[in-house]
Amino acid sequence: MFPRLSVSHPLALHLPAHGRGRGLTPALARLLRERPGSWDLPELPEIGGPLEAEGLVAEEQRACAALLGAERCWFGVNGASGLLQAALLALAPPGSRVLLPRNLHRSLLHACVLGQLQPVLFTPPFDPATGLWLPPRAEHLSRALLAALADGPLAAVVLVSPTYQGFGADLEALVPLVHGAGLPLLVDQAHGQGEALAAGADLVVLSCQKAGGGLAQSAALLAQGPRLDADALARALLWLQTSSPSALLLHSAAMSLRHPHSGAGRRQRSRALAIAAQLRRRLRALALPLVDGQDPLRLVLHTAALGINGLEADAWLLARGVIAELPEPGTLTFCLGTAPPRRVVWELPRALVGLRQALGGDPLPAFSPPPLPPVAEPEQPIATAWRAPAETLPLAAAAGRIAAEPLCPYPPGIPLLIPGERLDGARVVWLQQQQRLWPGQIADTVRVVRS
């Protein structure tokens, strides 16, 4: 069940951010050392649950809200995915339109199906050198908002910040644009620590395992401001959260939110940042190309500049005991985590020099941006297309047809195509190119709605 590597001491630079236990919050680590199963408890009266007004969970949620500057906080036990879905359903009634970025996580598409919502997709800036989406600037989002509103009202706007690779948007410039349009803003901050609250976001979703010392599936939803309907939030959480939440995961959420504000948490982060800074200095001294981002604990190697596809780089490193987090055609992202091992400062540069010597060459050509309009809606409602009778066709034969399911490389689960979109010839050619760039990750077929 668990991976066996060819080296005795793998360099694990992947999620969860606790680094296979190194960076677990101390209180959570102590709990896990207790007799196995002793922490597997139901919603006893003294414990309560995320939707209860009394009990230890309610007390911890109130304490975490105060620490993070939110009015309300709810813990979740089915990851940031479940809380993103609940948040969007709380903001948007059935039949309404919601403005979403193309680099959304697929869980938001699931929310559109569950809530009978119409996604309006805006295309973020694209970097041809790396092949990565970039956060929108104020003028970019302003144009997207105006174009979307020209076709009808919106119920909400969603932004992703930071991205999987650690790129953060200037939320202080973006939030007033959304609020100026009279709309609430949900920020997918699964890879962040709640900074969007200070910028004025209405709802913020955190993943306790992606940027903190919590376990996978523990997450938190933060809320503030007058644009929210508390009853709608409670209903959506009730629909999408289990009636038997794991006490272990609830504790993980509470401790991972509390720990960064403690003396031990601040010292842990200071040490992690110092290691990350030293590592970057060594890599730059070796002329290894890095992509600049806003998260100092995400390291993005620009493999395309070395003449290497990121997926090939990942396979080469994995065989030598270096486990990255996210391979993509032009980059390879490493998660240094909350407690990076000191040896990463020497071992990762040595491995990357070996990678360059073994696979490096002339830089790869620039990546082609997807042939997409700045703002677009699926031609057929997403729920209708996803449920419709479908057939599987080669990409080359799918031109003119409507997609019946999303096309997502895994990871990171960001869709290149969503149900209900019609495939024109230019889009088919681009998807064929993506299939060559993501060998083994994107099929050369697509499911389309049966004619």
Secondary structure, DSSP 8 states (H G I E B T S, - for coil): -----SSSS-EE--SSTTTTTTT--HHHHHHHTSSTTTT-----TTT--TT-SSSHHHHHHHHHHHHHT-SEEEEESSHHHHHHHHHHHHHS-TT-EEEEETT--HHHHHHHHHHT-EEEEE---EETTTTEE----HHHHHHHHHHHHHTS--SEEEEE-S-TT-----HHHHHHHHHHTT--EEEE-TTS-SGGGTTT-SEEEEETTTSSS--TT-EEEEE-STT--HHHHHHHHHHHS-SS--HHHHHHHHHHHHGGGSHHHHHHHHHHHHHHHHHHHHHHHTT--B---S-TTEEEE-GGGGT--HHHHHHHHHTTTEE-SEE-SS-EEEE--SS--TTHHHHHHHHHHHHHHHH--S-----------SEE--SS-HHHHHHS-EEEEEGGG-TT-BBSS-B--TTT---SB-TT-B--HHHHHHHHHHHHHSTTTS-SEEEEE--
